[in-house]
């Protein structure tokens, strides 16, 4: 069984540890834990890891956030992976930091990466792992907030939340969306 795990983010050192790049951060840690490294390939940084007889194809799109769907669509076709075996890792303003939820489908909720994926796929029926980044920003400063780094008081929480996200990815690939939601969504 093959799975495409898509971490959303922006390339470039200026975006490296920003809230918007949590998808990249999760995949970087997963690859590191599995002794794998990313290679710059068509439309994405790519690597693959094995887990319990499954192959997890990990991509970090190099198209920038607003064109994430282009990379997702290319790699789905290239690897012949059905949409139900795709998992998109995304930052979510609607969830407080410390909340990580799996959803089988849903709206883009104003997230430009998800909007682009929805536009290219023609639907929103694809699983996503929503990583809460909170909404502690002044009115009109959403862009500045998502493109900023995590606060010093938030940083100590990140390793455990990233590890939890990795457990959820592995669970998604082995037992599916519903059982993973039951086990992890609180």
GROMACS elastic network, one bead per residue, 0.5 to 0.9 nm:
[ bonds ]
;  ai    aj funct       b0    kb
    1    53     6  0.73418   500
    1    54     6  0.50232   500
    1    55     6  0.63402   500
    1    56     6  0.86831   500
    1    85     6  0.87689   500
    1   173     6  0.84317   500
    2    54     6  0.59232   500
    2    56     6  0.61224   500
    2    57     6  0.72553   500
    2    79     6  0.83092   500
    2    80     6  0.86980   500
    2    81     6  0.65718   500
    2    82     6  0.89814   500
    2    85     6  0.71613   500
    2   173     6  0.83983   500
    3    54     6  0.75234   500
    3    55     6  0.62232   500
    3    57     6  0.58918   500
    3    58     6  0.83586   500
    3    81     6  0.66072   500
    3    82     6  0.84296   500
    3    84     6  0.87895   500
    3    86     6  0.58495   500
    3    87     6  0.77348   500
    3   173     6  0.67960   500
    4    55     6  0.86009   500
    4    56     6  0.60517   500
    4    58     6  0.60473   500
    4    59     6  0.74675   500
    4    72     6  0.84231   500
    4    75     6  0.78823   500
    4    76     6  0.71326   500
    4    79     6  0.84290   500
    4    81     6  0.68823   500
    4    82     6  0.88860   500
    4    83     6  0.87317   500
    4    85     6  0.63788   500
    4    87     6  0.63427   500
    4    88     6  0.84152   500
    5    27     6  0.83083   500
    5    56     6  0.66690   500
    5    57     6  0.59971   500
    5    59     6  0.63284   500
    5    60     6  0.87437   500
    5    85     6  0.84000   500
    5    86     6  0.58834   500
    5    88     6  0.60736   500
    5    89     6  0.74742   500
    5   169     6  0.79488   500
    6    23     6  0.75014   500
    6    24     6  0.85206   500
    6    27     6  0.83008   500
    6    57     6  0.84134   500
    6    58     6  0.60926   500
    6    59     6  0.50780   500
    6    60     6  0.61179   500
    6    61     6  0.75909   500
    6    68     6  0.89215   500
    6    72     6  0.70155   500
    6    86     6  0.74316   500
    6    87     6  0.60927   500
    6    89     6  0.59997   500
    6    90     6  0.87608   500
    7    21     6  0.80507   500
    7    22     6  0.76364   500
    7    24     6  0.50173   500
    7    25     6  0.80100   500
    7    26     6  0.73165   500
    7    27     6  0.63421   500
    7    58     6  0.76321   500
    7    59     6  0.63485   500
    7    60     6  0.52413   500
    7    61     6  0.74702   500
    7    87     6  0.84753   500
    7    88     6  0.60309   500
    7    90     6  0.67722   500
    8    20     6  0.76915   500
    8    21     6  0.63879   500
    8    22     6  0.73612   500
    8    24     6  0.60844   500
    8    59     6  0.87001   500
    8    60     6  0.63655   500
    8    61     6  0.68348   500
    8    64     6  0.84040   500
    8    65     6  0.63876   500
    8    68     6  0.70330   500
    8    88     6  0.71520   500
    8    89     6  0.59735   500
    8    90     6  0.57053   500
    8    91     6  0.79887   500
    8   113     6  0.71020   500
    8   114     6  0.89581   500
    9    15     6  0.79941   500
    9    16     6  0.86107   500
    9    18     6  0.87765   500
    9    19     6  0.89021   500
    9    20     6  0.58128   500
    9    22     6  0.69417   500
    9    23     6  0.60154   500
    9    24     6  0.57502   500
    9    25     6  0.87013   500
    9    60     6  0.71431   500
    9    61     6  0.73197   500
    9    62     6  0.84712   500
    9    64     6  0.66284   500
    9    65     6  0.54639   500
    9    68     6  0.84349   500
    9    90     6  0.81175   500
    9    91     6  0.88502   500
    9   113     6  0.83787   500
   10    14     6  0.89893   500
   10    15     6  0.60959   500
   10    16     6  0.77270   500
   10    20     6  0.76311   500
   10    21     6  0.63118   500
   10    24     6  0.82160   500
   10    60     6  0.85466   500
   10    61     6  0.77456   500
   10    62     6  0.70418   500
   10    63     6  0.76943   500
   10    65     6  0.55333   500
   10    66     6  0.89382   500
   11    14     6  0.82297   500
   11    15     6  0.65875   500
   11    16     6  0.72912   500
   11    21     6  0.86928   500
   11    60     6  0.85440   500
   11    61     6  0.80103   500
   11    62     6  0.59610   500
   11    63     6  0.79965   500
   11    64     6  0.63447   500
   11    65     6  0.87201   500
   12    15     6  0.57463   500
   12    16     6  0.65021   500
   13    16     6  0.50083   500
   13    17     6  0.83595   500
   14    17     6  0.81369   500
   14    18     6  0.83671   500
   14   147     6  0.89489   500
   15    18     6  0.54901   500
   15    19     6  0.87028   500
   15    20     6  0.79248   500
   15    21     6  0.68560   500
   15   147     6  0.67710   500
   15   148     6  0.80622   500
   15   149     6  0.84557   500
   16    21     6  0.66516   500
   16    24     6  0.83618   500
   16    25     6  0.82097   500
   16   149     6  0.86097   500
   17    20     6  0.83259   500
   17    21     6  0.64291   500
   17    22     6  0.75754   500
   17    24     6  0.89850   500
   17    25     6  0.74834   500
   17   147     6  0.88422   500
   17   148     6  0.79824   500
   17   149     6  0.56422   500
   17   150     6  0.75909   500
   18    21     6  0.53388   500
   18    22     6  0.70826   500
   18   145     6  0.88017   500
   18   146     6  0.67275   500
   18   147     6  0.53205   500
   18   150     6  0.65777   500
   19    22     6  0.56414   500
   19    91     6  0.68071   500
   19   133     6  0.65071   500
   19   145     6  0.77166   500
   19   146     6  0.51024   500
   19   147     6  0.61430   500
   19   148     6  0.62341   500
   19   149     6  0.58047   500
   19   150     6  0.62773   500
   20    23     6  0.76607   500
   20    24     6  0.88971   500
   20    65     6  0.85670   500
   20    90     6  0.77759   500
   20    91     6  0.57921   500
   20    92     6  0.86199   500
   20   133     6  0.85588   500
   20   145     6  0.87997   500
   20   146     6  0.50958   500
   20   147     6  0.58638   500
   20   148     6  0.80146   500
   20   149     6  0.87537   500
   21    24     6  0.53206   500
   21    25     6  0.63583   500
   21    26     6  0.88414   500
   21    65     6  0.89864   500
   21    90     6  0.81827   500
   21    91     6  0.74565   500
   21   146     6  0.85901   500
   21   147     6  0.82267   500
   22    26     6  0.61252   500
   22    27     6  0.86609   500
   22    89     6  0.78223   500
   22    90     6  0.69556   500
   22    91     6  0.61423   500
   22   131     6  0.75328   500
   22   133     6  0.88329   500
   22   162     6  0.85020   500
   23    26     6  0.53080   500
   23    27     6  0.64404   500
   23    28     6  0.86463   500
   23    60     6  0.78823   500
   23    88     6  0.80962   500
   23    90     6  0.55707   500
   23    91     6  0.70026   500
   23   131     6  0.83044   500
   24    27     6  0.52642   500
   24    28     6  0.60199   500
   24    29     6  0.86552   500
   24    59     6  0.85987   500
   24    60     6  0.60569   500
   24    61     6  0.89296   500
   24    89     6  0.83220   500
   25    28     6  0.50849   500
   25    29     6  0.62896   500
   25    30     6  0.86747   500
   25   162     6  0.77812   500
   26    29     6  0.52910   500
   26    30     6  0.62304   500
   26    31     6  0.87093   500
   26    89     6  0.81305   500
   26   162     6  0.55353   500
   26   163     6  0.78632   500
   26   165     6  0.70487   500
   26   166     6  0.69153   500
   27    31     6  0.60209   500
   27    32     6  0.83870   500
   27    58     6  0.69494   500
   27    59     6  0.79811   500
   27    60     6  0.77824   500
   27    89     6  0.88428   500
   27   162     6  0.89846   500
   27   166     6  0.80370   500
   28    31     6  0.52644   500
   28    32     6  0.61211   500
   28    33     6  0.86641   500
   28    37     6  0.81151   500
   28    38     6  0.82233   500
   29    33     6  0.60701   500
   29    34     6  0.85702   500
   29   162     6  0.75925   500
   29   163     6  0.80453   500
   29   166     6  0.82550   500
   30    33     6  0.51649   500
   30    34     6  0.62614   500
   30    35     6  0.86269   500
   30    36     6  0.84129   500
   30    49     6  0.87965   500
   30   162     6  0.87323   500
   30   163     6  0.81673   500
   30   166     6  0.63271   500
   31    34     6  0.51311   500
   31    35     6  0.60397   500
   31    37     6  0.59739   500
   31    38     6  0.77185   500
   31    47     6  0.76576   500
   31    48     6  0.80356   500
   31    49     6  0.72984   500
   31    58     6  0.83321   500
   32    35     6  0.50616   500
   32    36     6  0.58772   500
   32    37     6  0.69566   500
   33    36     6  0.77108   500
   34    37     6  0.88649   500
   34    49     6  0.67875   500
   34    50     6  0.84348   500
   35    49     6  0.86364   500
   36    47     6  0.69162   500
   36    48     6  0.73751   500
   36    49     6  0.69624   500
   37    46     6  0.82141   500
   37    47     6  0.62325   500
   37    48     6  0.85244   500
   38    41     6  0.89658   500
   38    45     6  0.55515   500
   38    46     6  0.50809   500
   38    48     6  0.83989   500
   38    58     6  0.84725   500
   38    59     6  0.83176   500
   38    60     6  0.87299   500
   39    44     6  0.83101   500
   39    45     6  0.52319   500
   39    46     6  0.52830   500
   39    47     6  0.64887   500
   40    43     6  0.80778   500
   40    44     6  0.61749   500
   40    46     6  0.63893   500
   40    62     6  0.84502   500
   41    44     6  0.55478   500
   41    45     6  0.57208   500
   41    46     6  0.63405   500
   41    62     6  0.89813   500
   42    45     6  0.78235   500
   42    46     6  0.86387   500
   42    61     6  0.89759   500
   42    62     6  0.84255   500
   42    71     6  0.80297   500
   42    74     6  0.85712   500
   42    75     6  0.87187   500
   43    60     6  0.85870   500
   43    61     6  0.58184   500
   43    62     6  0.52839   500
   43    63     6  0.61027   500
   43    70     6  0.77829   500
   43    71     6  0.52677   500
   43    72     6  0.87623   500
   43    74     6  0.79551   500
   43    75     6  0.85913   500
   44    59     6  0.58120   500
   44    60     6  0.52641   500
   44    63     6  0.72908   500
   44    71     6  0.64375   500
   44    72     6  0.88358   500
   44    75     6  0.87351   500
   45    58     6  0.81274   500
   45    59     6  0.55421   500
   45    60     6  0.50564   500
   45    61     6  0.63156   500
   45    62     6  0.67488   500
   46    57     6  0.73120   500
   46    58     6  0.57372   500
   46    60     6  0.66749   500
   46    61     6  0.85316   500
   47    56     6  0.84881   500
   47    57     6  0.61315   500
   47    58     6  0.53566   500
   47    59     6  0.67652   500
   48    55     6  0.67091   500
   48    56     6  0.54707   500
   48    58     6  0.56210   500
   48    59     6  0.85666   500
   49    54     6  0.84104   500
   49    55     6  0.58913   500
   49    56     6  0.52575   500
   49    57     6  0.66932   500
   49    58     6  0.77749   500
   50    53     6  0.65563   500
   50    54     6  0.56463   500
   50    56     6  0.60531   500
   50    57     6  0.87656   500
   51    54     6  0.51707   500
   51    55     6  0.63857   500
   51    56     6  0.72553   500
   51   170     6  0.72875   500
   51   173     6  0.83886   500
   51   174     6  0.84442   500
   52    55     6  0.84547   500
   52   170     6  0.88790   500
   52   174     6  0.74544   500
   53   174     6  0.88733   500
   54   173     6  0.71347   500
   54   174     6  0.76311   500
   55   173     6  0.87285   500
   56   170     6  0.86670   500
   56   173     6  0.78555   500
   57    79     6  0.86749   500
   59    71     6  0.83918   500
   59    72     6  0.81481   500
   59    75     6  0.83269   500
   60    63     6  0.89872   500
   60    68     6  0.89207   500
   60    71     6  0.85683   500
   61    64     6  0.66747   500
   61    65     6  0.77757   500
   61    67     6  0.84600   500
   61    68     6  0.60428   500
   61    69     6  0.87537   500
   61    70     6  0.85046   500
   61    71     6  0.56657   500
   61    72     6  0.75450   500
   62    65     6  0.83646   500
   62    67     6  0.88927   500
   62    68     6  0.80559   500
   62    71     6  0.77105   500
   63    66     6  0.75661   500
   63    67     6  0.54663   500
   63    68     6  0.59974   500
   63    69     6  0.87650   500
   63    70     6  0.74733   500
   63    71     6  0.68820   500
   64    67     6  0.58770   500
   64    68     6  0.64289   500
   64   113     6  0.84624   500
   65    68     6  0.52707   500
   65    69     6  0.87547   500
   65   112     6  0.68371   500
   65   114     6  0.86841   500
   65   116     6  0.85693   500
   66    69     6  0.80655   500
   66   111     6  0.87622   500
   66   112     6  0.52561   500
   66   114     6  0.82364   500
   66   115     6  0.79554   500
   66   116     6  0.62141   500
   66   117     6  0.88778   500
   67    70     6  0.57415   500
   67    71     6  0.75498   500
   67   112     6  0.82557   500
   67   113     6  0.65450   500
   67   116     6  0.58830   500
   67   117     6  0.77138   500
   68    71     6  0.55935   500
   68    72     6  0.63538   500
   68    73     6  0.86913   500
   68   112     6  0.87308   500
   68   113     6  0.55137   500
   68   114     6  0.77202   500
   68   116     6  0.63823   500
   68   117     6  0.62772   500
   69    73     6  0.58610   500
   69    74     6  0.83882   500
   69   113     6  0.71856   500
   69   114     6  0.76884   500
   69   115     6  0.83867   500
   69   116     6  0.52429   500
   69   118     6  0.74247   500
   69   119     6  0.77190   500
   69   120     6  0.58398   500
   69   121     6  0.75337   500
   70    73     6  0.53350   500
   70    74     6  0.62019   500
   70    75     6  0.87593   500
   70   116     6  0.79734   500
   70   117     6  0.74263   500
   70   120     6  0.70793   500
   71    74     6  0.51355   500
   71    75     6  0.61780   500
   71    76     6  0.84868   500
   72    75     6  0.53830   500
   72    76     6  0.60350   500
   72    77     6  0.86202   500
   72    86     6  0.87663   500
   72    88     6  0.89688   500
   72   117     6  0.74420   500
   73    76     6  0.51494   500
   73    77     6  0.62443   500
   73    78     6  0.85358   500
   73   117     6  0.80536   500
   73   120     6  0.73751   500
   73   121     6  0.73130   500
   74    77     6  0.53110   500
   74    78     6  0.60225   500
   74    79     6  0.85976   500
   75    79     6  0.58440   500
   75    80     6  0.78889   500
   75    81     6  0.81115   500
   76    79     6  0.54792   500
   76    80     6  0.55396   500
   76    81     6  0.50193   500
   76    82     6  0.69445   500
   76    83     6  0.76009   500
   76    86     6  0.79678   500
   77    81     6  0.67768   500
   77    82     6  0.85889   500
   78    81     6  0.80868   500
   81    84     6  0.82497   500
   81    85     6  0.63856   500
   81    86     6  0.72748   500
   82    85     6  0.55577   500
   82    86     6  0.69759   500
   83    86     6  0.51396   500
   83    87     6  0.83616   500
   83   125     6  0.79599   500
   83   126     6  0.60158   500
   83   127     6  0.81773   500
   84    87     6  0.79443   500
   84   104     6  0.84678   500
   84   125     6  0.81204   500
   84   126     6  0.61494   500
   84   127     6  0.68861   500
   85   126     6  0.84092   500
   85   127     6  0.80901   500
   85   172     6  0.87198   500
   85   173     6  0.76515   500
   85   176     6  0.88672   500
   86   126     6  0.67521   500
   86   127     6  0.65468   500
   86   128     6  0.82331   500
   87   126     6  0.71043   500
   87   127     6  0.51388   500
   87   128     6  0.52367   500
   87   129     6  0.69097   500
   87   169     6  0.78319   500
   87   172     6  0.82906   500
   88   114     6  0.86755   500
   88   126     6  0.78772   500
   88   127     6  0.64649   500
   88   129     6  0.60613   500
   88   130     6  0.83877   500
   89   128     6  0.58297   500
   89   130     6  0.63284   500
   89   131     6  0.73706   500
   89   165     6  0.88450   500
   90   111     6  0.88009   500
   90   113     6  0.82798   500
   90   114     6  0.81500   500
   90   128     6  0.70811   500
   90   129     6  0.62128   500
   90   130     6  0.52623   500
   90   131     6  0.60352   500
   90   132     6  0.87090   500
   91    95     6  0.88987   500
   91   111     6  0.86157   500
   91   129     6  0.85088   500
   91   130     6  0.59226   500
   91   132     6  0.60513   500
   91   133     6  0.62350   500
   91   146     6  0.84483   500
   92    95     6  0.58103   500
   92    96     6  0.82941   500
   92   109     6  0.88012   500
   92   111     6  0.80621   500
   92   130     6  0.57286   500
   92   131     6  0.55691   500
   92   133     6  0.57637   500
   92   134     6  0.72966   500
   92   135     6  0.88122   500
   93    96     6  0.72488   500
   93    97     6  0.88353   500
   93   131     6  0.85802   500
   93   132     6  0.61498   500
   93   133     6  0.54966   500
   93   134     6  0.50240   500
   93   135     6  0.52505   500
   93   136     6  0.88659   500
   93   142     6  0.89003   500
   93   146     6  0.83074   500
   94   109     6  0.86822   500
   94   132     6  0.68982   500
   94   133     6  0.78997   500
   94   134     6  0.64523   500
   94   135     6  0.68094   500
   95    98     6  0.82392   500
   95    99     6  0.61696   500
   95   100     6  0.79604   500
   95   101     6  0.88842   500
   95   130     6  0.80318   500
   95   131     6  0.73334   500
   95   133     6  0.64196   500
   95   134     6  0.55210   500
   95   135     6  0.78105   500
   96    99     6  0.58585   500
   96   100     6  0.89021   500
   96   131     6  0.86136   500
   96   133     6  0.57175   500
   96   135     6  0.71622   500
   97   100     6  0.81982   500
   97   131     6  0.75632   500
   97   134     6  0.51625   500
   97   135     6  0.88890   500
   97   154     6  0.78952   500
   97   157     6  0.85402   500
   97   158     6  0.89302   500
   97   161     6  0.88951   500
   98   131     6  0.79701   500
   98   132     6  0.63685   500
   98   133     6  0.78568   500
   98   134     6  0.87620   500
   98   157     6  0.73785   500
   98   158     6  0.82722   500
   98   161     6  0.65804   500
   99   130     6  0.81533   500
   99   131     6  0.63624   500
   99   132     6  0.51548   500
   99   133     6  0.82529   500
   99   161     6  0.81199   500
   99   185     6  0.83882   500
   99   186     6  0.79814   500
  100   129     6  0.69447   500
  100   130     6  0.56205   500
  100   132     6  0.59407   500
  100   161     6  0.75322   500
  100   164     6  0.79848   500
  100   165     6  0.69394   500
  100   184     6  0.81288   500
  100   185     6  0.70960   500
  100   186     6  0.84411   500
  101   128     6  0.82590   500
  101   129     6  0.56558   500
  101   130     6  0.51342   500
  101   131     6  0.66977   500
  101   132     6  0.82156   500
  101   165     6  0.87243   500
  101   168     6  0.88399   500
  101   181     6  0.73137   500
  101   184     6  0.72381   500
  101   185     6  0.52071   500
  101   186     6  0.76998   500
  102   127     6  0.71606   500
  102   128     6  0.58263   500
  102   130     6  0.61661   500
  102   131     6  0.88806   500
  102   168     6  0.78851   500
  102   172     6  0.88033   500
  102   177     6  0.73444   500
  102   178     6  0.89089   500
  102   180     6  0.74635   500
  102   181     6  0.57912   500
  102   184     6  0.79456   500
  102   185     6  0.66933   500
  103   106     6  0.71284   500
  103   126     6  0.84140   500
  103   127     6  0.55924   500
  103   128     6  0.54622   500
  103   129     6  0.64315   500
  103   130     6  0.75755   500
  103   177     6  0.75392   500
  103   178     6  0.87653   500
  103   181     6  0.73507   500
  104   125     6  0.68199   500
  104   126     6  0.59788   500
  104   128     6  0.64941   500
  104   129     6  0.88524   500
  104   177     6  0.64681   500
  104   178     6  0.80101   500
  104   181     6  0.89331   500
  105   124     6  0.57917   500
  105   126     6  0.50307   500
  105   127     6  0.52418   500
  105   128     6  0.68447   500
  106   109     6  0.83272   500
  106   124     6  0.58631   500
  106   125     6  0.68332   500
  106   126     6  0.79024   500
  106   127     6  0.82836   500
  106   128     6  0.83961   500
  107   110     6  0.82707   500
  107   114     6  0.80548   500
  107   115     6  0.82576   500
  107   118     6  0.85529   500
  107   124     6  0.64536   500
  108   111     6  0.53754   500
  108   112     6  0.74612   500
  108   113     6  0.80649   500
  108   115     6  0.52769   500
  108   116     6  0.88060   500
  108   117     6  0.88477   500
  108   118     6  0.75183   500
  108   124     6  0.77752   500
  109   112     6  0.87297   500
  109   114     6  0.81570   500
  109   115     6  0.81998   500
  110   113     6  0.89499   500
  110   114     6  0.80322   500
  110   115     6  0.71648   500
  111   114     6  0.54520   500
  111   115     6  0.61044   500
  111   116     6  0.87607   500
  112   116     6  0.61815   500
  112   117     6  0.86542   500
  113   116     6  0.53104   500
  113   117     6  0.63904   500
  113   118     6  0.87186   500
  114   117     6  0.50215   500
  114   118     6  0.60402   500
  114   119     6  0.84575   500
  114   124     6  0.84610   500
  115   118     6  0.51289   500
  115   119     6  0.60749   500
  115   120     6  0.86750   500
  115   124     6  0.88372   500
  116   120     6  0.61536   500
  116   121     6  0.85037   500
  117   120     6  0.52328   500
  117   121     6  0.59726   500
  117   122     6  0.81259   500
  117   123     6  0.83724   500
  117   124     6  0.79721   500
  118   121     6  0.52448   500
  118   122     6  0.55538   500
  118   123     6  0.51613   500
  118   124     6  0.52248   500
  118   125     6  0.84585   500
  118   126     6  0.88482   500
  119   122     6  0.51514   500
  119   123     6  0.70128   500
  119   124     6  0.85583   500
  120   123     6  0.80813   500
  121   124     6  0.75967   500
  121   125     6  0.89815   500
  123   126     6  0.80740   500
  124   127     6  0.86267   500
  127   177     6  0.75837   500
  129   165     6  0.77896   500
  129   168     6  0.82594   500
  129   169     6  0.82156   500
  131   161     6  0.85183   500
  131   162     6  0.89799   500
  131   165     6  0.80307   500
  132   135     6  0.89542   500
  133   136     6  0.88089   500
  133   146     6  0.81499   500
  133   150     6  0.84878   500
  134   137     6  0.87643   500
  135   138     6  0.88112   500
  135   142     6  0.80484   500
  135   145     6  0.81157   500
  136   145     6  0.79588   500
  137   140     6  0.82395   500
  137   141     6  0.61500   500
  137   142     6  0.65229   500
  137   144     6  0.84804   500
  137   145     6  0.61994   500
  138   141     6  0.55515   500
  138   142     6  0.76136   500
  138   145     6  0.87872   500
  139   142     6  0.73024   500
  140   143     6  0.79944   500
  140   144     6  0.88684   500
  141   144     6  0.53225   500
  141   145     6  0.62084   500
  141   146     6  0.88990   500
  142   145     6  0.50235   500
  142   146     6  0.62750   500
  142   147     6  0.85540   500
  143   146     6  0.54033   500
  143   147     6  0.61260   500
  143   148     6  0.85266   500
  144   147     6  0.52580   500
  144   148     6  0.60754   500
  145   148     6  0.51867   500
  145   149     6  0.81163   500
  146   149     6  0.78828   500
  148   151     6  0.86850   500
  149   152     6  0.89729   500
  150   153     6  0.81556   500
  150   154     6  0.59946   500
  150   155     6  0.60685   500
  150   158     6  0.88823   500
  151   154     6  0.51602   500
  151   155     6  0.63162   500
  152   155     6  0.53906   500
  152   156     6  0.76872   500
  153   156     6  0.67346   500
  153   157     6  0.81850   500
  154   157     6  0.56440   500
  154   158     6  0.69710   500
  155   158     6  0.53538   500
  155   159     6  0.79862   500
  156   159     6  0.69391   500
  156   160     6  0.83583   500
  157   160     6  0.59873   500
  157   161     6  0.64320   500
  157   162     6  0.88332   500
  158   161     6  0.50737   500
  158   162     6  0.59367   500
  158   163     6  0.84739   500
  159   162     6  0.51481   500
  159   163     6  0.61216   500
  159   164     6  0.85697   500
  160   163     6  0.50389   500
  160   164     6  0.60873   500
  160   165     6  0.85839   500
  161   165     6  0.61688   500
  161   166     6  0.86712   500
  162   166     6  0.62898   500
  162   167     6  0.87249   500
  163   166     6  0.50170   500
  163   167     6  0.62822   500
  163   168     6  0.86518   500
  164   167     6  0.50391   500
  164   168     6  0.62575   500
  164   169     6  0.87284   500
  164   184     6  0.86158   500
  165   169     6  0.62538   500
  165   170     6  0.87509   500
  166   169     6  0.50130   500
  166   170     6  0.62979   500
  166   171     6  0.85221   500
  167   170     6  0.52055   500
  167   171     6  0.60695   500
  167   172     6  0.85585   500
  168   172     6  0.59701   500
  168   173     6  0.85832   500
  168   180     6  0.65587   500
  168   181     6  0.86045   500
  168   183     6  0.89492   500
  168   184     6  0.71281   500
  169   172     6  0.50768   500
  169   173     6  0.63568   500
  169   174     6  0.87930   500
  169   180     6  0.87464   500
  170   173     6  0.51579   500
  170   174     6  0.62811   500
  170   175     6  0.85264   500
  171   174     6  0.51168   500
  171   175     6  0.56110   500
  171   176     6  0.67060   500
  171   177     6  0.81416   500
  171   179     6  0.81344   500
  171   180     6  0.57979   500
  172   175     6  0.57223   500
  172   177     6  0.53936   500
  172   178     6  0.84589   500
  172   179     6  0.80178   500
  172   180     6  0.58210   500
  172   181     6  0.86815   500
  173   176     6  0.59209   500
  173   177     6  0.83220   500
  175   178     6  0.80391   500
  175   179     6  0.61607   500
  175   180     6  0.67790   500
  176   179     6  0.60098   500
  176   180     6  0.62035   500
  176   181     6  0.86845   500
  177   180     6  0.52082   500
  177   181     6  0.60429   500
  177   182     6  0.86562   500
  178   181     6  0.51301   500
  178   182     6  0.62557   500
  178   183     6  0.86701   500
  179   182     6  0.50025   500
  179   183     6  0.60940   500
  179   184     6  0.85263   500
  180   183     6  0.50965   500
  180   184     6  0.58889   500
  180   185     6  0.76704   500
  181   184     6  0.53572   500
  181   185     6  0.50269   500
  181   186     6  0.84760   500
  182   185     6  0.60912   500
  182   186     6  0.82573   500
  183   186     6  0.82529   500
